[in-house]
Amino acid sequence: MEFKILKNKLHESIQHVSKAITNRTTIPILSGIKIDAYDQEVILTASDTEISIQSFIPKEIEDNPVIEIIREGNVVLPAKFFVEIIRKLPGEYVEIKVDSSFQTTIKSGTSELQIIGLDPEEYPVLPSIEENNSIMLASDLLKSMIKQTSFSISTNESTPILTGILWNLSNKNLKFVATDRHRLASREISNIEVSEDLNLGNIVISGKTLNELNKLLPDQNQMIHIVFANNQVLFKIDSILFYTRILDGIYPDTSKIIPQTFKTEIIVPTKLFLEAIDRAYLLSRENQTNIVKMIIRDHEEIEITSSLTSLGKITEQVKAERIDGELIQISFNSKYMLDALKVIDSENIQIGITGTMSPIIIKPSEDTNMLHLILPYRTTN
């Protein structure tokens, strides 16, 4: 194999695929990046068995040459070294030449180095996915859905299914749900572009994986082709293919824990409420509980107070837009509340409470497609 390539295009492609490299792999060849040089393109592949990423570099972009293929072939190069050295090479172009024993010579500008490559025949074959079941989703919308739910996944590996985000697709409506048993986040969109009569349930994808995918998604409104097949999902992003495994297991039915009616309903400015919770959190985290208390004394104002710590305590007064129903006090984890408030892009939020030990529901006041749930704490005065 021998080819010459623009360094910035090679470096960009390496950055994309290297997100699938892990130091924890027990398969030595997966610590490398596979390079395939064909007549019209160079393909980089990386995998950790959970996710696999391929990046395609075309021979030309808008009639401008990117790659000169001298001899087709392939090789696997150690990722850690390859990522670093390409970034630091001095020239505009990089020349890569591989001999029959996979000894690889890399030249750029005044630099030349040799790397011992690995046999690409030993590299696992990526899954073959039929594209019968697929949807199209705008990248900016997918990014926001991941951001608005992924913080609620569980980090406890003893319940692997809760480390993922549930995807439910029904009648062209797509819903994400994430929970760690203490809080829940959901986001729903309607009228998405789907293959004919496609309905999917219990598709659970690792939250960590989706956060890695988020880094590859363009900010602009570009359509992403998402393909579902057996135990795999494939995301097609421009010149990148992102494969991920569907988590095994049945996601719990969370609909039963979401109250439909409330004894107390509050409309409050998002920014003012977030800032008050943020200040209370500063003291509440000192005793490592993060617990704050919300007290409704009248139908005009909310009081937020932190627990007494060695540093003291804080009390905040927030003017509400509206308070309906019973006057109540309830305690909750301020960090969980902050996480929810930070992803709500709305002037006002609606808070629904059915009792001191019942779930707290937080929604944007003018949007019914997003919901956050926080379980309260039992505290003594």
C-alpha positions as CSV (number, residue, x, y, z in Angstrom):
1,M,0.0,0.0,0.0
2,E,1.2,3.5,-0.8
3,F,-0.6,6.8,-1.0
4,K,-0.1,10.6,-0.4
5,I,-2.8,12.6,1.4
6,L,-3.5,16.1,2.7
7,K,-2.5,16.1,6.3
8,N,-5.4,18.1,7.6
9,K,-7.9,15.7,6.0
10,L,-6.1,12.7,7.4
11,H,-5.9,14.3,10.9
12,E,-9.6,15.2,10.8
13,S,-10.6,11.6,9.9
14,I,-8.3,10.2,12.6
15,Q,-10.0,12.4,15.2
16,H,-13.4,11.1,14.2
17,V,-12.6,7.4,14.4
18,S,-10.3,7.6,17.4
19,K,-13.5,8.1,19.6
20,A,-14.0,4.3,19.2
21,I,-10.5,3.5,20.6
22,T,-10.3,2.3,24.3
23,N,-7.3,1.4,26.4
24,R,-9.4,-1.3,28.1
25,T,-9.7,-3.7,25.0
26,T,-8.6,-7.3,25.5
27,I,-8.2,-7.7,21.7
28,P,-4.8,-6.3,20.8
29,I,-5.6,-5.4,17.2
30,L,-8.5,-3.2,18.4
31,S,-5.9,-0.8,19.9
32,G,-5.1,0.1,16.3
33,I,-6.7,2.1,13.4
34,K,-7.3,0.1,10.2
35,I,-6.4,2.0,7.0
36,D,-7.8,0.8,3.6
37,A,-6.6,2.5,0.5
38,Y,-8.7,2.0,-2.6
39,D,-8.7,3.6,-6.1
40,Q,-11.1,6.4,-5.2
41,E,-10.9,6.7,-1.4
42,V,-9.1,6.0,1.9
43,I,-11.2,4.5,4.7
44,L,-10.2,4.6,8.4
45,T,-11.8,2.2,10.8
46,A,-11.7,2.0,14.7
47,S,-13.7,-0.2,17.0
48,D,-14.0,-1.3,20.7
49,T,-16.7,-3.9,19.9
50,E,-19.3,-1.7,21.5
51,I,-19.0,1.0,18.9
52,S,-17.3,1.1,15.5
53,I,-16.6,4.2,13.5
54,Q,-15.6,4.5,9.8
55,S,-14.5,7.7,8.1
56,F,-14.3,7.9,4.3
57,I,-11.8,10.3,2.7
58,P,-12.6,10.8,-1.0
59,K,-9.9,11.2,-3.7
60,E,-11.2,14.6,-4.5
61,I,-13.3,17.2,-2.8
62,E,-15.0,19.8,-5.1
63,D,-12.5,18.9,-7.9
64,N,-9.6,19.6,-5.6
65,P,-7.2,16.6,-5.1
66,V,-7.0,15.2,-1.6
67,I,-5.4,11.8,-2.1
68,E,-2.9,10.3,-4.6
69,I,-3.2,6.5,-4.6
70,I,0.0,4.9,-5.8
71,R,-0.8,1.3,-4.7
72,E,-3.9,-0.1,-3.1
73,G,-3.7,-2.0,0.2
74,N,-4.4,-2.0,3.9
75,V,-2.8,-2.0,7.3
76,V,-3.6,-1.6,11.0
77,L,-1.5,1.0,12.8
78,P,-1.2,1.5,16.6
79,A,-3.8,4.3,17.4
80,K,-2.1,6.0,20.3
81,F,1.1,6.7,18.3
82,F,-0.6,7.3,14.9
83,V,-3.0,9.9,16.3
84,E,-0.2,11.9,18.0
85,I,2.4,11.7,15.2
86,I,0.0,12.8,12.4
87,R,-1.0,15.8,14.4
88,K,2.6,16.9,14.9
89,L,4.0,16.3,11.4
90,P,5.4,19.4,9.7
91,G,4.3,19.1,6.1
92,E,1.1,19.8,4.2
93,Y,1.0,16.3,2.8
94,V,1.6,12.9,4.4
95,E,3.0,9.9,2.5
96,I,2.3,6.5,3.8
97,K,4.0,3.4,2.4
98,V,3.5,-0.2,3.7
99,D,5.6,-3.2,2.7
100,S,4.6,-6.9,2.6
101,S,5.5,-7.4,6.3
102,F,3.4,-4.3,7.3
103,Q,6.4,-2.2,8.1
104,T,5.0,1.3,7.5
105,T,7.0,4.4,6.5
106,I,5.4,7.8,7.1
107,K,6.9,10.9,5.5
108,S,5.9,14.6,5.8
109,G,8.0,17.6,5.2
110,T,11.4,17.0,6.7
111,S,10.2,14.1,8.9
112,E,10.3,10.3,8.2
113,L,9.5,7.5,10.6
114,Q,8.8,3.8,10.6
115,I,6.0,2.0,12.5
116,I,5.4,-1.7,12.7
117,G,1.9,-2.3,11.5
118,L,-0.4,-5.3,12.1
119,D,-2.1,-7.7,9.7
120,P,-5.5,-6.2,8.6
121,E,-6.9,-9.7,8.0
122,E,-7.0,-10.1,11.8
123,Y,-9.2,-7.0,12.2
124,P,-12.9,-7.9,13.0
125,V,-15.4,-7.5,10.1
126,L,-17.9,-4.7,10.7
127,P,-21.6,-5.8,10.9
128,S,-23.5,-6.0,7.6
129,I,-26.8,-4.0,8.1
130,E,-29.8,-4.2,5.8
131,E,-31.4,-0.7,5.5
132,N,-35.1,-1.8,5.6
133,N,-35.8,-0.1,9.0
134,S,-34.6,3.5,9.1
135,I,-35.4,7.0,10.0
136,M,-34.1,10.5,9.0
137,L,-33.5,13.0,11.7
138,A,-32.0,16.5,11.6
139,S,-28.6,16.6,13.3
140,D,-29.4,19.6,15.5
141,L,-32.6,18.0,16.7
142,L,-30.8,14.7,17.5
143,K,-28.1,16.6,19.4
144,S,-30.6,18.4,21.5
145,M,-32.6,15.2,22.3
146,I,-29.4,13.5,23.5
147,K,-28.4,16.5,25.6
148,Q,-31.8,16.8,27.2
149,T,-31.9,13.2,28.4
150,S,-28.4,11.7,28.7
151,F,-27.6,13.3,32.0
152,S,-30.3,11.1,33.6
153,I,-28.8,7.7,32.7
154,S,-27.5,5.5,35.5
155,T,-23.8,5.2,36.0
156,N,-24.3,1.9,38.0
157,E,-23.1,-0.9,35.8
158,S,-25.0,-3.5,37.9
159,T,-28.1,-2.4,36.0
160,P,-26.7,-2.1,32.4
161,I,-30.1,-1.4,30.8
162,L,-30.4,1.9,32.8
163,T,-27.0,3.1,31.5
164,G,-28.7,3.6,28.1
165,I,-31.4,5.9,26.6
166,L,-34.6,4.2,25.5
167,W,-35.8,4.9,21.9
168,N,-39.5,4.3,21.2
169,L,-40.8,4.9,17.7
170,S,-44.6,4.8,17.1
171,N,-46.7,6.4,14.4
172,K,-43.8,8.7,13.3
173,N,-43.3,9.9,16.9
174,L,-39.9,9.3,18.5
175,K,-39.4,9.4,22.2
176,F,-36.2,9.3,24.3
177,V,-36.4,8.2,28.0
178,A,-33.5,8.0,30.5
179,T,-33.6,7.2,34.2
180,D,-31.3,6.2,37.1
181,R,-34.3,5.4,39.4
182,H,-33.9,8.8,41.2
183,R,-34.8,11.0,38.3
184,L,-36.1,10.7,34.7
185,A,-35.8,12.8,31.6
186,S,-37.9,12.3,28.4
187,R,-38.1,14.2,25.1
188,E,-40.5,13.5,22.2
189,I,-40.7,14.7,18.6
190,S,-43.4,14.0,16.0
191,N,-43.8,13.6,12.3
192,I,-40.3,12.3,11.6
193,E,-39.3,10.7,8.3
194,V,-39.5,6.9,8.6
195,S,-39.4,3.9,6.4
196,E,-42.9,2.6,5.7
197,D,-45.0,1.6,8.8
198,L,-41.9,1.5,11.1
199,N,-42.6,1.1,14.8
200,L,-39.8,0.2,17.2
201,G,-39.9,-0.4,21.0
202,N,-37.3,-1.2,23.6
203,I,-34.3,0.1,21.5
204,V,-31.8,1.0,24.2
205,I,-28.5,2.7,23.3
206,S,-25.7,3.4,25.8
207,G,-25.8,7.0,27.0
208,K,-22.0,7.2,26.9
209,T,-22.1,6.0,23.3
210,L,-24.7,8.6,22.3
211,N,-22.6,11.4,24.0
212,E,-19.6,10.2,21.8
213,L,-22.0,10.3,18.7
214,N,-23.0,13.9,19.7
215,K,-19.4,15.0,19.2
216,L,-19.5,13.9,15.6
217,L,-22.9,15.4,14.8
218,P,-22.8,18.7,12.8
219,D,-24.5,21.7,14.5
220,Q,-26.2,22.8,11.3
221,N,-29.5,21.3,10.1
222,Q,-28.1,18.2,8.3
223,M,-30.2,15.1,7.9
224,I,-28.8,12.0,9.6
225,H,-29.8,8.5,8.3
226,I,-30.4,6.1,11.2
227,V,-30.7,2.4,10.4
228,F,-32.0,-0.3,12.9
229,A,-31.1,-3.9,12.4
230,N,-31.1,-6.9,14.8
231,N,-28.8,-5.8,17.7
232,Q,-27.1,-2.9,15.9
233,V,-27.9,0.7,15.0
234,L,-26.0,2.6,12.3
235,F,-25.8,6.4,12.1
236,K,-24.8,7.8,8.7
237,I,-23.3,11.2,9.1
238,D,-21.9,12.7,5.9
239,S,-18.7,10.8,5.3
240,I,-18.8,8.9,8.7
241,L,-20.5,5.6,9.6
242,F,-21.1,5.1,13.3
243,Y,-22.1,1.6,14.4
244,T,-23.3,0.8,18.0
245,R,-24.7,-2.2,19.8
246,I,-28.2,-2.2,21.2
247,L,-28.1,-3.0,25.0
248,D,-29.6,-6.3,26.1
249,G,-32.6,-6.4,28.4
250,I,-36.0,-4.9,28.8
251,Y,-36.3,-1.3,29.8
252,P,-38.7,-0.7,32.7
253,D,-42.1,0.8,32.1
254,T,-41.6,4.3,33.5
255,S,-45.0,5.7,32.4
256,K,-46.6,4.4,35.6
257,I,-44.5,6.6,37.9
258,I,-45.4,9.9,36.1
259,P,-48.3,11.7,37.8
260,Q,-51.1,13.0,35.5
261,T,-52.7,15.3,38.0
262,F,-51.2,17.6,40.7
263,K,-52.2,19.1,44.0
264,T,-49.9,22.0,43.5
265,E,-48.9,23.6,40.2
266,I,-46.3,26.4,39.9
267,I,-45.3,28.6,36.9
268,V,-41.9,30.3,37.6
269,P,-39.3,32.1,35.5
270,T,-36.7,29.5,34.4
271,K,-33.7,31.9,34.8
272,L,-34.6,33.2,38.3
273,F,-35.4,29.7,39.6
274,L,-32.2,28.2,38.1
275,E,-30.0,30.9,39.6
276,A,-31.7,30.5,43.1
277,I,-31.2,26.7,43.0
278,D,-27.6,27.1,41.8
279,R,-26.8,29.4,44.8
280,A,-28.5,26.9,47.2
281,Y,-26.5,24.1,45.6
282,L,-23.2,25.7,46.5
283,L,-24.0,25.2,50.2
284,S,-26.0,22.0,50.0
285,R,-23.1,20.2,48.4
286,E,-20.9,20.9,51.3
287,N,-22.6,18.2,53.4
288,Q,-22.5,15.9,50.3
289,T,-26.3,15.6,50.2
290,N,-27.2,18.3,47.7
291,I,-30.6,18.5,49.4
292,V,-32.5,21.7,49.4
293,K,-36.1,22.5,50.5
294,M,-38.7,24.3,48.5
295,I,-41.4,25.9,50.6
296,I,-44.7,27.4,49.2
297,R,-46.0,29.7,52.0
298,D,-48.4,31.7,49.8
299,H,-49.6,31.9,46.2
300,E,-47.0,34.4,45.1
301,E,-43.5,33.3,46.2
302,I,-41.3,30.2,46.5
303,E,-38.7,29.9,49.2
304,I,-35.6,27.8,48.5
305,T,-33.4,26.9,51.5
306,S,-30.3,24.8,51.9
307,S,-29.6,22.5,54.9
308,L,-27.4,24.0,57.6
309,T,-23.7,23.1,57.0
310,S,-20.4,24.1,58.6
311,L,-20.4,27.1,56.3
312,G,-24.0,28.2,57.2
313,K,-27.2,28.1,55.1
314,I,-28.8,30.0,52.4
315,T,-32.4,31.1,51.8
316,E,-33.7,32.3,48.4
317,Q,-37.0,34.0,47.6
318,V,-38.3,33.5,44.0
319,K,-41.4,35.4,42.7
320,A,-43.7,33.0,40.8
321,E,-45.8,33.8,37.8
322,R,-48.6,31.6,39.2
323,I,-49.1,29.2,42.1
324,D,-52.3,27.1,42.1
325,G,-53.4,24.5,44.6
326,E,-52.1,23.4,48.1
327,L,-49.3,25.2,49.9
328,I,-46.6,22.6,50.4
329,Q,-42.9,22.1,51.3
330,I,-40.8,19.4,49.6
331,S,-37.1,18.5,49.6
332,F,-35.1,17.3,46.6
333,N,-31.6,16.9,45.2
334,S,-30.5,20.4,43.9
335,K,-28.0,18.9,41.5
336,Y,-30.7,16.9,39.8
337,M,-32.9,20.0,39.6
338,L,-30.0,22.0,38.1
339,D,-29.3,19.4,35.5
340,A,-32.9,19.5,34.3
341,L,-33.2,23.3,34.4
342,K,-30.0,23.7,32.3
343,V,-31.5,21.9,29.3
344,I,-34.9,23.6,29.3
345,D,-34.8,26.4,26.8
346,S,-38.0,28.2,27.9
347,E,-38.8,31.5,29.6
348,N,-41.0,29.8,32.2
349,I,-41.2,26.3,33.7
350,Q,-44.1,24.4,35.1
351,I,-43.6,22.4,38.3
352,G,-46.2,19.9,39.4
353,I,-46.3,18.3,42.9
354,T,-48.8,15.8,44.2
355,G,-47.4,15.3,47.7
356,T,-44.3,15.6,49.8
357,M,-43.1,12.1,48.9
358,S,-44.4,12.0,45.3
359,P,-42.4,12.7,42.2
360,I,-41.8,16.3,41.2
361,I,-42.5,17.0,37.5
362,I,-40.7,19.8,35.7
363,K,-41.7,20.9,32.1
364,P,-41.3,23.9,29.9
365,S,-44.5,25.9,30.4
366,E,-45.3,26.1,26.7
367,D,-43.9,22.7,25.6
368,T,-45.5,19.3,26.3
369,N,-42.8,17.3,24.5
370,M,-40.2,17.5,27.3
371,L,-40.5,16.2,30.9
372,H,-38.2,15.8,33.8
373,L,-39.0,13.9,37.0
374,I,-37.2,14.1,40.3
375,L,-37.9,11.9,43.4
376,P,-38.1,13.9,46.6
377,Y,-36.3,13.3,49.9
378,R,-37.8,12.7,53.3
379,T,-36.3,15.2,55.7
380,T,-36.8,16.3,59.3
381,N,-37.2,20.0,60.2
